[in-house]
Amino acid sequence: MDATLNTPYLCRPFEHGADIVIHSVTKFLGGHGNTLGGVVVEAGRFNWGNGKFPAMTEPVPSYNNVTWWGNFGEYGFLTKLRSEQLRDIGPSLTPQAAWNLLQGVETLPQRMDAHVANAQEVVQWLATDPRIGYVNYAGLEDHPHHERAQKYLPQGIGSVFAFGVAGTDQLSGREVGGRFIENLQLASHLANIGDARTLVLHPASTTHQQLTSEQLESGGVREDLIRISVGLEDPADILWDLDQALTAATGINREGDVVETVTPAAATAEPTSEKAAEGVHA
């Protein structure tokens, strides 16, 4: 099971029958997006000697014909990873990288509580905004997996989720999504998740921009979809940023009024005429 988004603080997979759990430590466990790393954790309960895994039970010539399961038992799988995959591929952490990640792990409970609390505020705000088409968050009661989330994630649902920006009379959801991203000022436009900073991504204008609307839909990535990883900033600041970016992208404020918008780029541009220059200096 990949438990990267939940971390051991929010979900304990071994208690629900998982045998192997993996984490990208670059995300929430490290917490700051400054170091690449991964973790494989085994429960030690799986019977690798059931006849279906010859790589675990047959002799290994390069290690004097030991067998991972026969010689190491419950530690066999992880010993195989260390002895073969690390040897052949070499993905071992440097001391500095390990230290960076351990610093993050030490504050995991405090950070995850704050991530979850901020995400819940953002979700409730988005769910009541007329410029938003939908919010896909298992913490909402109308989500199809809400009950399952309450069972497996009792400490909180996490802080990575998706929402859709509603199109306007003049702009499609895909166009609004791109404009929304361009107008964010606090949140970072990054493909990473699980950072102390709020991170957002609009796949239809970035990672999946080469796909047609039909291809996006068939892949389950709607053209209006925004993925957000809610960070640790003050929630009022996060909501302010989302609000102003939505207003700039749609020309409509939260109350539904049509407003004149100025993009950040336009606001900082040099005057294009003497009259405009006079207005700036007046």
C-alpha positions as CSV (number, residue, x, y, z in Angstrom):
1,M,0.0,0.0,0.0
2,D,1.2,3.5,-0.9
3,A,0.5,5.6,2.3
4,T,2.4,8.7,1.2
5,L,-0.6,11.0,1.5
6,N,-1.8,9.7,4.8
7,T,1.5,9.1,6.7
8,P,1.5,6.8,9.7
9,Y,0.0,9.6,11.8
10,L,-3.4,9.5,9.9
11,C,-3.5,5.9,8.8
12,R,-2.0,2.7,10.2
13,P,-2.2,0.2,7.3
14,F,-0.8,-2.8,9.1
15,E,-3.8,-2.7,11.5
16,H,-6.0,-3.2,8.5
17,G,-4.2,-6.1,6.9
18,A,-1.5,-4.5,4.7
19,D,1.7,-6.5,4.4
20,I,4.0,-3.9,2.7
21,V,3.7,-0.1,3.0
22,I,5.6,2.4,1.0
23,H,6.1,6.2,1.4
24,S,7.6,8.9,-0.6
25,V,9.4,10.6,2.2
26,T,9.8,13.7,0.0
27,K,6.2,14.5,0.8
28,F,4.6,14.8,4.2
29,L,7.1,12.7,6.2
30,G,9.9,15.1,5.2
31,G,7.5,17.9,4.9
32,H,9.5,20.6,3.2
33,G,10.1,19.4,-0.4
34,N,13.8,19.8,-0.1
35,T,15.0,16.1,-0.2
36,L,14.2,13.1,-2.3
37,G,13.7,9.8,-0.4
38,G,11.5,6.8,-0.1
39,V,10.7,4.1,2.6
40,V,9.6,0.5,2.3
41,V,8.1,-1.0,5.5
42,E,7.1,-4.6,5.9
43,A,4.8,-6.1,8.6
44,G,6.8,-9.4,8.6
45,R,3.6,-11.5,8.6
46,F,3.4,-12.6,4.9
47,N,4.2,-16.2,4.1
48,W,6.7,-15.9,1.2
49,G,7.2,-19.6,1.3
50,N,3.7,-20.4,-0.2
51,G,5.2,-21.6,-3.5
52,K,4.3,-18.5,-5.5
53,F,7.5,-16.5,-5.0
54,P,10.5,-18.5,-6.2
55,A,12.7,-15.4,-6.0
56,M,12.3,-15.5,-2.2
57,T,12.8,-19.2,-1.8
58,E,15.3,-20.4,-4.4
59,P,19.1,-20.2,-3.7
60,V,20.8,-17.0,-4.7
61,P,24.2,-17.8,-6.4
62,S,25.6,-14.3,-5.9
63,Y,25.2,-14.7,-2.1
64,N,26.5,-18.3,-1.6
65,N,23.2,-19.9,-2.3
66,V,21.3,-18.4,0.6
67,T,17.5,-18.1,0.3
68,W,15.9,-14.9,1.5
69,W,13.0,-16.7,3.1
70,G,14.8,-19.7,4.4
71,N,17.7,-17.9,5.9
72,F,16.1,-14.6,7.0
73,G,12.4,-15.5,7.6
74,E,10.3,-12.5,8.4
75,Y,13.2,-10.2,7.4
76,G,13.7,-11.9,4.1
77,F,11.9,-9.4,1.8
78,L,13.7,-6.3,3.2
79,T,17.0,-8.2,3.2
80,K,16.5,-9.0,-0.5
81,L,15.8,-5.3,-1.2
82,R,18.9,-4.2,0.6
83,S,21.1,-6.9,-0.8
84,E,20.0,-6.8,-4.4
85,Q,18.1,-3.6,-5.3
86,L,20.3,-1.3,-3.3
87,R,23.4,-3.1,-4.6
88,D,22.3,-2.9,-8.3
89,I,20.5,0.5,-8.4
90,G,22.1,2.4,-5.5
91,P,19.2,4.5,-4.2
92,S,20.8,5.1,-0.8
93,L,20.4,8.4,1.0
94,T,23.4,10.6,1.7
95,P,23.9,11.5,5.4
96,Q,22.7,15.0,4.8
97,A,19.5,13.8,3.0
98,A,18.8,11.4,5.9
99,W,19.2,14.2,8.4
100,N,16.9,16.5,6.5
101,L,14.2,13.9,6.4
102,L,14.5,12.9,10.0
103,Q,14.1,16.6,11.0
104,G,10.8,16.5,9.2
105,V,9.6,13.2,10.8
106,E,10.2,14.7,14.3
107,T,7.4,17.3,13.7
108,L,5.0,15.0,11.8
109,P,2.1,15.0,14.3
110,Q,2.1,18.8,14.7
111,R,2.3,19.4,11.0
112,M,-0.3,16.9,10.0
113,D,-2.8,18.3,12.5
114,A,-2.2,21.8,11.0
115,H,-2.5,20.5,7.4
116,V,-5.8,18.7,8.2
117,A,-7.2,21.7,10.0
118,N,-6.3,24.1,7.2
119,A,-7.6,21.7,4.5
120,Q,-11.0,21.5,6.3
121,E,-11.3,25.3,6.3
122,V,-10.4,25.4,2.6
123,V,-12.8,22.6,1.7
124,Q,-15.8,24.3,3.5
125,W,-15.0,27.6,1.8
126,L,-14.7,26.1,-1.7
127,A,-17.9,24.1,-1.2
128,T,-19.9,27.2,-0.8
129,D,-18.3,29.3,-3.5
130,P,-20.5,29.7,-6.7
131,R,-17.3,29.9,-8.9
132,I,-16.5,26.2,-7.9
133,G,-18.2,23.4,-9.8
134,Y,-17.3,20.5,-7.3
135,V,-15.0,19.6,-4.5
136,N,-13.7,16.0,-4.3
137,Y,-12.8,15.5,-0.7
138,A,-13.7,12.4,1.3
139,G,-14.3,14.5,4.4
140,L,-17.5,15.8,2.9
141,E,-20.6,13.8,3.7
142,D,-21.8,13.5,0.1
143,H,-18.5,11.9,-1.0
144,P,-18.9,8.2,-2.0
145,H,-16.1,7.1,0.3
146,H,-17.0,9.3,3.3
147,E,-17.8,6.4,5.6
148,R,-14.7,4.4,4.5
149,A,-12.6,7.5,5.2
150,Q,-14.0,7.8,8.7
151,K,-13.0,4.2,9.4
152,Y,-9.5,4.3,8.0
153,L,-8.5,7.9,8.6
154,P,-9.9,8.7,12.1
155,Q,-7.4,11.5,12.7
156,G,-8.3,13.4,9.5
157,I,-8.7,12.9,5.7
158,G,-5.5,14.7,4.8
159,S,-4.9,17.9,2.9
160,V,-4.5,16.8,-0.8
161,F,-7.7,16.9,-2.8
162,A,-9.2,18.2,-6.1
163,F,-11.8,20.8,-7.0
164,G,-13.3,22.0,-10.3
165,V,-13.5,25.7,-11.4
166,A,-16.8,26.5,-13.0
167,G,-16.6,28.0,-16.6
168,T,-18.2,31.3,-17.4
169,D,-20.3,32.5,-20.4
170,Q,-17.1,33.5,-22.1
171,L,-14.6,31.0,-20.8
172,S,-14.4,27.2,-20.5
173,G,-13.4,25.4,-17.4
174,R,-10.1,24.7,-19.0
175,E,-9.5,28.3,-19.6
176,V,-10.6,29.4,-16.2
177,G,-8.3,26.8,-14.6
178,G,-5.3,28.1,-16.5
179,R,-6.1,31.7,-15.5
180,F,-6.7,30.7,-11.9
181,I,-3.2,29.2,-11.6
182,E,-1.6,32.2,-13.3
183,N,-3.2,34.6,-10.8
184,L,-2.3,32.9,-7.5
185,Q,0.1,34.9,-5.4
186,L,0.7,32.9,-2.2
187,A,0.3,29.3,-3.4
188,S,3.1,27.8,-5.4
189,H,2.4,26.3,-8.9
190,L,4.2,23.0,-8.4
191,A,3.6,19.3,-9.2
192,N,4.8,18.3,-5.8
193,I,2.5,17.6,-2.8
194,G,2.9,17.3,1.0
195,D,4.9,20.6,1.4
196,A,4.7,23.1,4.2
197,R,3.6,25.5,1.5
198,T,0.3,25.3,-0.4
199,L,0.9,23.8,-3.8
200,V,-1.6,23.8,-6.7
201,L,-1.7,22.3,-10.2
202,H,-4.0,22.5,-13.2
203,P,-3.3,19.3,-15.2
204,A,-5.2,20.4,-18.3
205,S,-2.8,23.4,-18.8
206,T,0.4,21.7,-17.6
207,T,1.1,18.0,-17.1
208,H,-1.8,16.9,-19.4
209,Q,-2.0,19.9,-21.8
210,Q,-1.4,17.8,-24.9
211,L,-4.6,15.9,-24.3
212,T,-8.0,16.8,-25.8
213,S,-11.1,17.4,-23.6
214,E,-12.3,13.9,-24.5
215,Q,-9.0,12.3,-23.6
216,L,-8.9,14.1,-20.3
217,E,-12.4,13.0,-19.5
218,S,-11.7,9.3,-20.3
219,G,-8.7,9.4,-18.1
220,G,-10.6,10.8,-15.2
221,V,-8.9,14.2,-15.3
222,R,-11.5,16.8,-16.0
223,E,-10.3,19.9,-17.8
224,D,-11.6,22.1,-15.0
225,L,-9.8,20.1,-12.3
226,I,-7.4,21.8,-9.8
227,R,-5.3,19.7,-7.4
228,I,-4.4,21.4,-4.2
229,S,-2.0,20.4,-1.4
230,V,-3.0,22.6,1.5
231,G,0.0,23.9,3.4
232,L,0.7,25.4,6.8
233,E,0.2,29.1,6.1
234,D,-2.5,31.0,8.0
235,P,-5.8,29.7,6.5
236,A,-7.0,33.3,6.1
237,D,-4.1,34.0,3.8
238,I,-4.8,30.8,1.8
239,L,-8.4,31.7,1.4
240,W,-7.5,35.3,0.4
241,D,-5.3,33.9,-2.4
242,L,-7.8,31.5,-3.7
243,D,-10.5,34.2,-3.7
244,Q,-8.5,36.8,-5.5
245,A,-7.3,34.3,-8.1
246,L,-10.8,33.1,-8.8
247,T,-12.0,36.6,-9.1
248,A,-9.2,37.4,-11.6
249,A,-9.8,34.2,-13.5
250,T,-13.6,34.6,-13.9
251,G,-14.3,38.3,-13.5
252,I,-16.8,37.3,-10.8
253,N,-16.4,37.8,-7.0
254,R,-17.6,35.4,-4.3
255,E,-20.9,37.2,-4.0
256,G,-21.6,36.6,-7.7
257,D,-21.0,40.2,-8.8
258,V,-19.2,40.9,-12.1
259,V,-16.0,42.9,-11.3
260,E,-13.2,44.5,-13.3
261,T,-10.1,42.5,-12.7
262,V,-6.4,43.3,-13.0
263,T,-3.9,40.4,-13.3
264,P,-0.7,40.6,-11.3
265,A,1.3,41.0,-14.5
266,A,-0.9,44.0,-15.6
267,A,-0.7,45.6,-12.2
268,T,3.1,45.7,-12.3
269,A,3.5,46.6,-16.0
270,E,5.1,49.9,-17.1
271,P,2.7,52.6,-18.3
272,T,2.1,52.4,-22.0
273,S,1.3,56.1,-22.6
274,E,2.1,59.6,-21.3
275,K,-1.5,59.8,-20.0
276,A,-1.2,56.5,-18.1
277,A,2.2,57.6,-16.7
278,E,0.6,60.8,-15.4
279,G,-2.1,58.8,-13.8
280,V,0.5,56.6,-12.0
281,H,2.3,59.7,-10.6
282,A,-0.8,61.7,-9.8
